[in-house]
Amino acid sequence: MNDFKRELIMLKKLITKNIVSKKKTLFVFSGILIAVSFSFFTFSPLWRDAISSYREEAFLNKLIKSTGGEYKSASITGWVRLEERAPEANNPEKLALNIAEQLAMGEANRKVENWQNQFAQGSRIEGFLKSGQGLSVLGQSMQIQQGKTVTHVMVSMEGIESKRSGFYRNKINEVFSCYGEGRVSLTCSGVIENALSGDELLSVAERMMVTAGAPVQEKTIKDNLVSLTGFSPRFAREVRYAGKEVNLNVALRSNPAQHVTYVYVASPVIFAEY
């Protein structure tokens, strides 16, 4: 009987030991799996782009708030010049439809507008993604000289939900890569409850550039509008033109009739109307 008890006790210890060992193995395996997954996402280009876009959006919002204004909305504008042999380069309507479908625009409530004149033809497709996000795709071919045609596509999304800008920017860049080298810009807008004077507009815009660590490369002052561009180390994307490197665009437009000032900040530049 005692031998039986001893054997039973030894069996229980052995079972307990095996269970503990399995738990330790499972714990170690789970830890390794988590570490590998974390490393994958950390070093994944898409993950890095998403984190970068989130930080950029947060900083653009911070620049708006530094003016004493209130953040209102964000928009994304993408632009690409098609390579000569790119698909549908000479058919703006089919081109715009193809890009709209690649971006998952639904067929319901889709609107198509075409136009043509002696030197250009184009097509605008407007509709909604499955998420409800509004989307506009514009395709246009222009004859810049005899026998020479240039085709562009512009994609626009208004009222982007906070923290979703990175996802949409990456998706648009992915689609553009099939047609040529594109540019995708994020613009955040806000409003100051005061109609600033011309001097105040310039002063506020310059302070915003200083906050971003962006020396001014270009300055536009016209009536009630001030627009500054520069390069800031806080933003990853940039555009180059006339020997200048730019990745931040700040603009303020005063509206005395409404007693407000509209604030726009974008990286790399403001492609949309303001």
C-alpha positions as CSV (number, residue, x, y, z in Angstrom):
1,M,0.0,0.0,0.0
2,N,2.8,2.3,0.9
3,D,4.6,1.5,-2.4
4,F,1.4,2.3,-4.2
5,K,1.2,5.7,-2.5
6,R,4.8,6.4,-3.2
7,E,4.2,5.6,-6.9
8,L,1.1,7.8,-7.0
9,I,3.0,10.7,-5.4
10,M,5.9,10.2,-7.9
11,L,3.4,10.1,-10.8
12,K,1.7,13.3,-9.6
13,K,5.1,15.0,-9.4
14,L,6.0,13.8,-12.9
15,I,2.7,15.1,-14.3
16,T,3.1,18.4,-12.5
17,K,6.7,18.7,-13.8
18,N,5.6,18.0,-17.4
19,I,2.7,20.5,-17.2
20,V,5.1,23.2,-15.8
21,S,7.6,22.4,-18.5
22,K,5.0,22.7,-21.2
23,K,3.8,26.0,-19.8
24,K,7.3,27.3,-19.8
25,T,7.8,26.1,-23.3
26,L,4.6,27.7,-24.4
27,F,5.5,30.9,-22.7
28,V,8.9,31.0,-24.3
29,F,7.4,30.2,-27.7
30,S,4.8,32.9,-27.3
31,G,7.5,35.4,-26.4
32,I,9.5,34.5,-29.4
33,L,6.4,34.8,-31.7
34,I,5.6,38.2,-30.3
35,A,9.2,39.4,-30.7
36,V,9.3,38.2,-34.3
37,S,6.0,39.8,-35.1
38,F,7.1,43.1,-33.5
39,S,10.3,43.0,-35.5
40,F,8.4,42.3,-38.7
41,F,6.1,45.2,-38.2
42,T,8.8,47.5,-36.9
43,F,11.0,47.0,-40.0
44,S,8.1,46.6,-42.5
45,P,8.2,49.6,-45.0
46,L,4.4,49.9,-44.8
47,W,4.5,49.9,-41.0
48,R,7.2,52.6,-41.0
49,D,5.3,54.7,-43.5
50,A,2.1,54.4,-41.3
51,I,4.0,55.5,-38.2
52,S,5.7,58.3,-40.1
53,S,2.4,59.6,-41.5
54,Y,0.8,59.5,-38.0
55,R,3.6,61.6,-36.6
56,E,3.5,64.0,-39.5
57,E,-0.2,64.5,-39.1
58,A,0.1,65.1,-35.4
59,F,2.8,67.7,-36.0
60,L,0.8,69.5,-38.7
61,N,-2.1,69.7,-36.2
62,K,0.4,71.1,-33.6
63,L,1.4,73.8,-36.0
64,I,-2.2,74.8,-36.5
65,K,-2.8,75.0,-32.7
66,S,0.4,77.1,-32.3
67,T,-1.4,79.9,-34.1
68,G,-4.2,79.9,-31.6
69,G,-6.4,78.3,-34.2
70,E,-8.6,75.2,-34.1
71,Y,-8.0,72.2,-36.3
72,K,-10.9,71.4,-38.6
73,S,-10.1,68.7,-41.2
74,A,-7.5,66.9,-43.3
75,S,-7.3,66.1,-47.0
76,I,-5.0,64.1,-49.2
77,T,-4.1,65.1,-52.8
78,G,-2.0,62.9,-55.0
79,W,-0.6,63.7,-58.4
80,V,1.3,61.6,-61.0
81,R,2.6,62.3,-64.4
82,L,2.2,59.2,-66.5
83,E,5.1,57.6,-68.4
84,E,4.7,57.5,-72.1
85,R,4.0,53.8,-72.2
86,A,1.9,53.7,-69.1
87,P,-1.5,51.9,-69.4
88,E,-4.3,54.0,-70.8
89,A,-2.1,57.1,-71.2
90,N,-4.2,58.4,-74.1
91,N,-7.6,57.5,-72.6
92,P,-8.3,59.8,-69.6
93,E,-11.7,58.3,-68.8
94,K,-10.6,54.7,-68.7
95,L,-7.5,55.7,-66.8
96,A,-9.5,57.6,-64.2
97,L,-11.9,54.7,-63.8
98,N,-9.1,52.1,-63.5
99,I,-7.4,54.1,-60.7
100,A,-10.8,54.7,-59.0
101,E,-11.4,51.0,-59.0
102,Q,-7.9,50.2,-57.7
103,L,-8.6,52.5,-54.8
104,A,-11.9,50.6,-54.2
105,M,-14.4,53.3,-55.2
106,G,-17.9,51.8,-55.2
107,E,-20.1,51.9,-58.2
108,A,-23.1,53.3,-56.4
109,N,-23.6,57.1,-56.7
110,R,-20.5,57.3,-59.0
111,K,-20.4,60.4,-61.2
112,V,-18.4,60.7,-64.5
113,E,-17.7,64.0,-66.2
114,N,-15.8,64.3,-69.5
115,W,-14.6,67.3,-71.5
116,Q,-12.5,67.9,-74.6
117,N,-11.2,70.8,-76.5
118,Q,-8.6,71.4,-79.2
119,F,-5.6,70.9,-76.9
120,A,-6.8,68.7,-74.0
121,Q,-9.3,66.1,-72.9
122,G,-10.1,64.9,-69.5
123,S,-12.4,62.9,-67.2
124,R,-13.4,63.3,-63.5
125,I,-14.7,60.4,-61.5
126,E,-16.4,61.1,-58.2
127,G,-17.7,58.6,-55.7
128,F,-17.2,56.9,-52.3
129,L,-15.0,54.2,-50.9
130,K,-16.6,51.3,-48.9
131,S,-15.6,53.2,-45.8
132,G,-17.8,56.1,-46.9
133,Q,-14.8,58.3,-47.6
134,G,-15.3,60.6,-50.6
135,L,-12.9,60.2,-53.5
136,S,-12.3,62.2,-56.7
137,V,-10.0,61.0,-59.5
138,L,-9.1,63.4,-62.4
139,G,-7.4,62.2,-65.6
140,Q,-6.2,64.7,-68.2
141,S,-4.2,64.6,-71.4
142,M,-2.7,67.8,-72.8
143,Q,-0.9,68.4,-76.1
144,I,2.1,70.6,-75.1
145,Q,3.4,70.6,-78.7
146,Q,2.8,69.0,-82.1
147,G,2.9,65.2,-81.6
148,K,3.8,65.6,-77.9
149,T,1.1,64.7,-75.3
150,V,1.4,64.7,-71.5
151,T,-1.0,62.9,-69.2
152,H,-1.6,63.6,-65.5
153,V,-3.8,62.0,-62.8
154,M,-4.9,63.8,-59.6
155,V,-6.5,62.0,-56.7
156,S,-8.3,63.9,-54.0
157,M,-9.8,62.9,-50.7
158,E,-11.5,65.5,-48.4
159,G,-12.4,65.2,-44.7
160,I,-9.9,62.4,-43.9
161,E,-10.7,60.7,-40.5
162,S,-7.9,61.4,-38.0
163,K,-5.1,58.8,-37.9
164,R,-6.2,57.3,-41.3
165,S,-4.0,59.5,-43.5
166,G,-1.1,57.0,-43.5
167,F,-3.3,54.2,-44.8
168,Y,-4.7,56.3,-47.7
169,R,-1.3,57.9,-48.6
170,N,0.3,54.4,-48.8
171,K,-2.6,53.1,-50.9
172,I,-2.4,56.0,-53.4
173,N,1.4,55.7,-53.7
174,E,1.0,52.0,-54.3
175,V,-1.5,52.6,-57.2
176,F,0.6,55.4,-58.7
177,S,3.7,53.2,-58.8
178,C,2.1,51.4,-61.8
179,Y,1.9,54.6,-63.8
180,G,4.9,56.8,-62.9
181,E,6.6,58.7,-60.1
182,G,3.8,60.4,-58.1
183,R,3.5,62.8,-55.2
184,V,1.0,62.5,-52.4
185,S,0.4,65.4,-50.0
186,L,-1.4,65.6,-46.7
187,T,-3.0,69.0,-45.9
188,C,-4.5,69.9,-42.5
189,S,-6.7,73.0,-42.2
190,G,-7.9,75.0,-39.3
191,V,-9.4,78.4,-38.5
192,I,-8.4,81.4,-36.3
193,E,-11.5,83.3,-35.0
194,N,-10.0,86.6,-36.1
195,A,-9.3,88.3,-39.4
196,L,-5.5,88.9,-39.3
197,S,-3.9,91.8,-41.0
198,G,-1.3,91.4,-43.7
199,D,1.6,91.9,-41.3
200,E,0.0,89.5,-38.8
201,L,-0.4,86.8,-41.5
202,L,3.3,86.9,-42.4
203,S,4.4,87.0,-38.7
204,V,2.3,84.0,-37.8
205,A,3.4,82.0,-40.9
206,E,7.1,82.7,-40.2
207,R,6.6,81.6,-36.5
208,M,5.1,78.3,-37.8
209,M,8.1,77.7,-40.0
210,V,10.5,78.4,-37.1
211,T,8.6,75.9,-34.9
212,A,9.0,73.3,-37.6
213,G,12.7,74.1,-38.0
214,A,12.1,74.9,-41.7
215,P,14.1,77.8,-43.2
216,V,11.9,79.6,-45.7
217,Q,12.7,78.7,-49.3
218,E,9.9,80.6,-51.0
219,K,7.5,83.3,-50.0
220,T,4.2,84.4,-51.6
221,I,2.3,87.5,-50.4
222,K,-0.8,88.6,-52.2
223,D,-3.7,90.7,-50.8
224,N,-5.0,88.6,-47.8
225,L,-2.9,85.5,-48.5
226,V,0.5,84.5,-47.3
227,S,2.2,81.2,-48.3
228,L,5.6,80.0,-47.2
229,T,7.5,76.8,-48.2
230,G,10.6,75.3,-46.7
231,F,12.4,72.1,-45.7
232,S,11.9,70.6,-42.2
233,P,13.7,67.5,-40.8
234,R,10.4,66.4,-39.3
235,F,9.0,65.3,-42.6
236,A,10.2,62.3,-44.7
237,R,8.8,63.2,-48.2
238,E,10.0,66.1,-50.3
239,V,9.7,67.7,-53.7
240,R,12.5,69.3,-55.7
241,Y,12.1,72.1,-58.2
242,A,14.4,75.0,-59.4
243,G,17.2,73.6,-57.3
244,K,15.1,73.8,-54.1
245,E,14.1,71.0,-51.7
246,V,10.7,71.5,-50.1
247,N,8.6,69.4,-47.7
248,L,6.5,71.9,-45.8
249,N,4.0,74.4,-47.0
250,V,2.3,76.9,-44.7
251,A,-0.5,79.2,-45.8
252,L,-2.8,81.7,-44.1
253,R,-5.8,83.5,-45.8
254,S,-7.7,86.2,-44.0
255,N,-11.5,86.7,-44.6
256,P,-12.5,90.1,-43.1
257,A,-16.1,89.6,-44.1
258,Q,-16.4,86.4,-41.9
259,H,-13.9,87.7,-39.3
260,V,-11.8,84.6,-39.5
261,T,-8.4,83.5,-40.8
262,Y,-8.0,80.1,-42.5
263,V,-4.8,78.1,-41.8
264,Y,-3.4,75.4,-44.0
265,V,-0.3,73.3,-43.4
266,A,0.9,70.5,-45.8
267,S,3.7,68.1,-46.4
268,P,5.3,68.3,-48.9
269,V,3.2,71.1,-50.5
270,I,-0.4,72.2,-50.8
271,F,-1.7,70.7,-54.1
272,A,-5.4,71.5,-53.3
273,E,-7.1,74.9,-53.7
274,Y,-6.9,77.2,-50.6
